[in-house]
Amino acid sequence: MTSSVAKQSDPNPIVACTISRDVQNFDLLIEDMEAALGESWGDLGFAEALAFFNQPEANSLEFVAVAIDEADEDDLVMLGEIISLANKKGIKVILIAEDVSPAALHQLLRQGADEFVPYPLPEGELQAAIERLRHTPPPVNHAPVHTQTHTHPALANPTAGDGVILAVQGLSGGTGATTLAVNLAWELANVDKASLPRVCLLDFGLQFGSVATYLDLPRRDVVFEMWSDTDALDDDIFRQALVAFEDKLWVLTAPADVLPLDMISSEDVNKLLALARKHFDYVVIDMPGTLVQWTEAVLHASQIYFATLELDMRSAQNALRIRRAMQSEDLPVDKLRYCLNRSPKFTDLNGKSRVKRMAESLDIRIELLLPDGGRAVCQSSDHGLPLASSAAKNPLRREIAKLASSLHALGKSDAEAA
């Protein structure tokens, strides 16, 4: 590694440099830069970077890796200037962040960072980001959004309209409903390497839906337009409203603005779900925490309706209340599958006993025990990545992967029997 770009004397020009308060705080970045570029890179501080971009030596740079942590959030203005100046010089920017708030990440990405990689760096992720930068085609101006989505194989060949609908609803705040929905959709999209299922993730949280945040996707105005005029909803409008995540998962994000939940009706929801089932093998729905008129439509359309809860009084009370409410309306309560988030560990006999007593007192079956994924779950969401990409060995990710595999195996066996 070269300690200073400005004093670089190697005849081979540097093609990249790290920009950080102190690169020694990012030892894994140093190792990955050396593995990817050998000695053809340098290191700069924040103030040095602004000056260096105006020097002739900067013309040889392909990209810079801006590495920050929570201590650098006070320097967001300077960091934004660095990214903007790099863009003007035609230099690509990889943003590497550790424990940085979502608001700060959002601000820097809007400044023009080309790639984002969380720190600690996932194995091979820096090299993959570099390859993406080097092979990114030039932008095509004036290309309509629907042209790209129309030709995608996941949307070009409709199914028989029999896609499986899986809904997820939290019975109280913070029980991991969105985490389950996002990661279950991603695991289903990758469950069969020989024949990847077509998977769509729908965020029905019209007010505070956060699927877009969990996957670092833009919230598009066309989503509001689609919900505003469902009479005109057809295949093309549905395609335009979707956003692709790594070309494997298609997402309908929540609208950019906060909307009333009663803005849409059961008829609107049924029409959208019919289109989703027509184009996808699996449709995962992240439901709002509130019961609304069209909750009944989703419940009837779903094969499985996951309800997430925790081992506490508020979850127990809400589980009892939602069960009574659905029974009073003669709704299919048998579709509910209770998922206990942050479940006790295998050796926690007292915790297991509490789970059993809770299920017996509520007269329900808790069929899915989701372990506590710890800090990595929050970091994964803040970085806009599924757990499979940021913490593949996390116990929560492994349990969700098992669930996806069992659901897919069940679906295949049912299809073969039919």
C-alpha positions in Angstrom: 0.0 0.0 0.0 1.2 3.5 -0.7 0.9 5.9 2.2 0.5 9.0 0.1 -0.7 9.5 -3.4 1.0 12.8 -4.0 4.4 11.4 -3.3 3.9 8.2 -5.4 7.1 7.5 -7.3 6.3 4.2 -8.8 6.4 4.4 -12.7 3.1 2.4 -12.8 0.3 5.0 -12.4 -2.1 4.5 -9.6 -5.6 3.5 -10.7 -7.4 3.9 -7.4 -7.1 5.3 -3.9 -8.8 5.0 -0.6 -10.1 8.2 1.1 -10.7 8.0 4.8 -10.0 9.7 8.1 -7.5 7.0 8.9 -7.2 4.0 6.6 -5.7 1.9 9.4 -9.2 1.8 10.9 -10.2 -0.3 7.8 -7.6 -3.1 7.8 -9.8 -5.4 5.8 -10.1 -2.7 3.1 -6.3 -2.5 2.9 -6.1 -6.2 2.4 -8.8 -6.3 -0.3 -7.3 -3.3 -2.1 -3.9 -5.0 -2.2 -5.4 -8.2 -3.4 -7.3 -6.4 -6.2 -4.7 -3.8 -7.3 -1.3 -4.8 -5.9 0.7 -1.6 -5.5 -1.3 0.4 -8.0 -3.3 2.4 -5.4 -2.8 5.1 -2.8 -4.4 6.6 0.3 -5.7 10.1 1.0 -7.2 11.9 3.9 -10.4 13.9 3.3 -8.8 17.3 2.9 -6.0 15.9 0.8 -8.5 14.3 -1.6 -10.1 17.7 -2.5 -6.7 19.1 -3.4 -5.5 16.0 -5.2 -8.4 15.8 -7.6 -7.2 19.1 -9.2 -3.7 17.7 -9.9 -2.7 16.0 -13.2 -2.0 12.7 -11.4 -5.8 12.3 -10.7 -6.5 11.8 -14.4 -5.2 8.2 -14.1 -7.7 7.2 -11.4 -10.4 4.7 -12.2 -12.2 4.9 -8.9 -11.9 5.9 -5.3 -13.0 4.0 -2.2 -14.4 6.4 0.4 -14.4 4.6 3.8 -16.3 6.1 6.7 -17.7 5.2 10.1 -20.1 6.8 12.6 -17.4 9.3 13.6 -17.3 10.8 10.1 -21.0 11.8 10.1 -20.0 15.3 11.2 -18.1 15.7 7.9 -20.9 14.9 5.5 -20.6 18.2 3.7 -16.9 17.6 2.9 -17.7 14.0 2.0 -20.4 15.2 -0.4 -17.9 17.6 -2.0 -15.4 14.8 -2.5 -18.0 12.6 -4.2 -19.3 15.4 -6.4 -15.8 16.5 -7.4 -14.9 12.9 -8.3 -18.0 12.7 -10.4 -17.0 15.8 -12.3 -13.6 14.3 -13.0 -15.2 11.0 -14.3 -13.9 9.0 -11.3 -16.1 6.3 -10.0 -16.9 6.2 -6.2 -17.3 3.2 -4.0 -18.8 4.1 -0.6 -17.7 1.8 2.3 -19.5 2.4 5.5 -19.5 1.0 9.0 -22.2 1.9 11.6 -23.3 4.9 9.6 -27.0 6.1 9.9 -29.3 5.4 7.0 -29.9 9.2 6.6 -26.2 9.8 6.1 -25.9 6.9 3.7 -28.9 8.2 1.7 -27.4 11.7 1.5 -24.0 10.4 0.2 -25.5 8.1 -2.3 -27.6 10.9 -3.6 -24.4 12.9 -4.1 -23.4 10.4 -6.7 -21.6 7.4 -5.1 -21.7 4.6 -7.7 -21.4 1.6 -5.4 -22.0 0.9 -1.7 -20.3 -1.9 0.3 -20.8 -2.4 4.0 -17.9 -2.8 6.4 -16.7 -5.3 7.5 -16.4 -6.2 3.9 -18.2 -9.4 2.8 -15.7 -11.8 1.1 -15.1 -10.9 -2.5 -17.5 -7.9 -2.4 -14.9 -5.2 -3.1 -13.6 -7.1 -6.1 -17.1 -7.6 -7.4 -17.9 -3.9 -7.0 -14.7 -3.0 -8.9 -15.7 -5.4 -11.7 -19.2 -3.8 -11.9 -17.7 -0.4 -12.2 -15.4 -1.5 -14.9 -18.1 -3.1 -16.9 -20.9 -0.6 -16.4 -22.3 0.3 -19.8 -22.8 4.0 -20.6 -26.2 5.3 -19.6 -28.8 5.3 -22.4 -30.8 8.6 -22.4 -34.5 8.7 -22.9 -35.1 5.0 -22.5 -38.6 4.4 -21.1 -38.7 2.4 -17.9 -41.3 0.0 -19.2 -39.0 -1.1 -22.1 -36.5 -2.6 -19.8 -39.0 -4.3 -17.6 -41.1 -5.6 -20.5 -38.3 -7.6 -21.9 -37.1 -9.1 -18.6 -37.7 -12.9 -18.6 -39.4 -12.7 -15.2 -42.1 -10.6 -16.7 -42.2 -11.6 -20.3 -43.6 -15.2 -19.9 -46.8 -15.1 -17.8 -47.6 -18.1 -15.6 -51.0 -19.8 -15.4 -52.0 -17.2 -12.8 -51.3 -19.7 -9.9 -48.4 -18.0 -8.2 -48.2 -18.6 -4.4 -49.1 -15.6 -2.2 -47.3 -15.4 1.2 -48.3 -12.4 3.4 -46.4 -11.3 6.5 -47.9 -9.1 9.2 -46.4 -8.0 12.6 -48.7 -8.3 15.6 -46.8 -5.5 17.2 -44.1 -3.1 16.4 -40.5 -4.4 16.1 -41.4 -8.1 15.7 -39.4 -8.5 12.5 -42.2 -8.7 9.9 -40.5 -6.6 7.2 -37.2 -8.4 7.9 -38.9 -11.7 7.4 -40.7 -10.6 4.3 -37.6 -9.2 2.6 -35.3 -12.1 3.4 -37.9 -14.7 2.7 -38.5 -13.2 -0.8 -34.7 -13.1 -1.4 -34.2 -16.7 -0.3 -37.1 -17.9 -2.5 -35.6 -16.0 -5.4 -32.4 -18.0 -4.9 -33.8 -21.3 -3.6 -33.4 -23.4 -6.8 -30.1 -22.6 -8.7 -31.1 -24.9 -11.6 -34.4 -23.1 -12.2 -34.7 -19.8 -10.3 -38.3 -19.1 -9.3 -39.8 -15.8 -10.2 -40.4 -13.8 -7.1 -42.2 -10.5 -6.4 -42.2 -8.6 -3.1 -45.1 -6.2 -2.6 -44.9 -3.5 0.1 -48.4 -2.7 1.2 -47.3 -0.3 3.9 -48.7 2.7 2.1 -47.7 5.0 5.0 -44.4 3.8 6.5 -43.4 0.8 4.4 -39.7 0.3 4.6 -38.9 -2.5 2.0 -37.3 0.1 -0.2 -34.9 1.0 2.6 -34.1 -2.6 3.5 -33.1 -3.2 -0.2 -31.7 0.3 -1.0 -34.3 0.8 -3.8 -35.8 4.1 -5.0 -39.4 4.9 -4.3 -41.0 5.7 -7.6 -43.8 8.1 -8.4 -45.4 5.6 -10.6 -46.4 3.6 -7.6 -48.7 6.4 -6.4 -50.1 6.8 -9.9 -50.8 3.1 -10.1 -52.7 3.0 -6.8 -54.5 6.2 -7.7 -56.0 4.8 -10.9 -56.4 1.0 -10.6 -59.1 1.1 -13.2 -56.3 1.5 -15.8 -54.0 -1.1 -14.1 -52.7 -3.6 -16.6 -49.5 -5.6 -17.3 -47.6 -2.6 -18.6 -48.4 -0.3 -15.7 -47.6 -3.1 -13.2 -44.2 -3.7 -14.9 -43.4 0.0 -14.7 -44.1 0.2 -11.0 -41.7 -2.7 -10.2 -38.1 -2.2 -9.4 -35.5 -5.0 -9.8 -33.1 -6.0 -7.0 -30.0 -7.7 -8.5 -32.2 -8.9 -11.4 -33.6 -11.7 -9.3 -36.2 -10.1 -7.1 -38.9 -7.7 -8.3 -40.2 -5.2 -5.8 -43.2 -2.9 -5.6 -42.1 -0.4 -3.0 -44.3 1.8 -0.9 -45.1 5.2 -2.4 -42.7 8.1 -1.8 -45.3 10.0 0.2 -47.4 9.0 3.2 -50.9 7.9 2.0 -54.0 6.9 3.9 -54.5 3.2 4.2 -58.1 3.4 3.0 -57.0 5.0 -0.2 -57.2 1.6 -1.8 -60.0 -1.0 -1.7 -60.3 -4.8 -1.7 -61.0 -4.6 -5.4 -57.8 -2.7 -6.0 -55.8 -5.2 -4.0 -57.4 -8.2 -5.7 -56.7 -6.8 -9.2 -53.0 -6.2 -8.3 -52.6 -9.7 -6.8 -54.1 -11.3 -9.9 -51.5 -9.5 -12.0 -48.7 -10.5 -9.6 -49.8 -14.2 -9.6 -49.9 -14.1 -13.4 -46.2 -13.1 -13.7 -44.6 -14.6 -10.6 -44.2 -18.0 -8.9 -44.1 -16.5 -5.5 -45.6 -13.2 -4.3 -44.5 -12.1 -0.8 -46.5 -9.2 0.8 -45.3 -7.0 3.6 -48.5 -6.0 5.3 -49.0 -2.8 7.4 -49.3 -3.3 11.1 -52.9 -2.0 11.0 -55.9 -4.1 10.1 -57.8 -2.4 7.2 -60.7 -3.2 4.9 -58.5 -4.9 2.3 -56.7 -7.1 4.9 -59.5 -9.6 4.3 -58.8 -9.6 0.6 -55.1 -10.4 1.2 -56.0 -13.1 3.8 -58.4 -14.9 1.3 -55.8 -14.7 -1.5 -52.9 -15.9 0.5 -51.8 -19.5 0.8 -50.0 -18.7 4.1 -50.4 -15.6 6.3 -47.4 -15.2 8.6 -48.0 -13.4 11.9 -44.8 -12.3 13.7 -44.8 -11.9 17.5 -42.4 -11.9 20.4 -42.3 -13.5 23.8 -44.0 -10.5 25.6 -47.4 -9.4 26.9 -48.1 -7.0 24.0 -47.7 -9.7 21.4 -49.8 -12.1 23.4 -52.6 -9.7 23.8 -52.5 -8.7 20.1 -52.4 -12.3 19.0 -55.5 -12.9 21.0 -57.3 -9.9 19.7 -56.5 -10.5 16.0 -57.7 -14.1 16.3 -61.0 -13.1 17.9 -61.5 -10.4 15.3 -61.0 -12.8 12.4 -63.2 -15.5 14.0 -66.0 -12.9 14.5 -65.9 -12.2 10.7 -65.7 -15.8 9.7 -62.3 -15.3 8.2 -59.9 -18.2 7.4 -58.0 -18.2 10.7 -56.4 -21.5 9.7 -54.2 -19.6 7.3 -52.3 -17.9 10.1 -48.9 -19.2 10.9 -47.4 -17.7 14.0 -43.7 -16.8 13.9 -41.9 -16.1 17.2 -39.1 -13.6 16.6 -36.0 -13.6 18.9 -37.0 -17.0 20.2 -35.1 -18.6 23.1 -31.9 -20.5 22.4 -31.8 -24.3 22.3 -30.3 -24.4 25.8 -32.8 -21.9 27.3 -35.2 -24.4 28.9 -37.0 -21.7 30.9 -37.5 -19.7 27.7 -38.9 -22.8 25.9 -41.3 -23.3 28.7 -42.5 -19.8 28.4 -43.1 -20.3 24.7 -45.1 -23.4 25.4 -47.3 -21.7 28.1 -47.9 -18.7 25.8 -49.1 -20.9 22.9 -51.3 -22.9 25.3 -52.9 -19.8 26.9 -53.6 -18.3 23.4 -54.8 -21.6 22.0 -52.4 -21.2 19.0 -49.5 -23.1 17.5 -46.2 -21.3 17.2 -44.9 -23.0 14.1 -41.8 -21.0 13.3 -39.1 -20.0 15.8 -36.8 -17.3 14.5 -33.6 -16.9 16.5 -32.2 -13.5 17.5 -29.9 -12.4 14.6 -28.3 -9.7 16.8 -26.7 -6.5 15.5 -26.1 -7.9 12.1 -29.8 -7.8 11.2 -30.0 -4.1 11.9 -26.8 -3.4 10.0 -28.0 -5.5 7.0 -31.2 -3.4 6.8 -29.4 -0.1 7.2 -27.0 -1.1 4.4 -29.8 -2.1 2.1 -28.8 -5.8 1.8 -30.5 -9.1 2.5 -28.9 -11.2 5.3 -27.7 -13.7 2.7 -25.4 -11.0 1.2 -24.2 -9.3 4.4 -24.2 -12.1 7.0 -24.8 -15.5 5.3 -24.0 -17.5 8.5 -26.3 -15.5 10.7 -28.7 -17.9 12.5 -31.8 -15.9 11.5 -30.8 -16.0 7.9 -30.3 -19.8 8.1 -33.7 -20.3 9.6 -35.4 -18.2 6.9 -33.4 -20.1 4.2 -34.8 -23.3 5.7 -38.3 -21.9 5.5 -37.9 -20.9 1.9 -36.5 -24.4 1.0 -39.4 -26.1 2.7 -42.0 -23.9 1.1 -40.4 -24.4 -2.4 -40.2 -28.2 -1.8 -43.9 -28.2 -0.8 -44.9 -26.2 -3.8 -43.0 -28.6 -6.2 -44.6 -31.7 -4.6 -48.1 -30.1 -5.0 -47.4 -29.3 -8.6 -46.2 -32.8 -9.3 -49.2 -34.3 -7.6 -51.5 -32.1 -9.7 
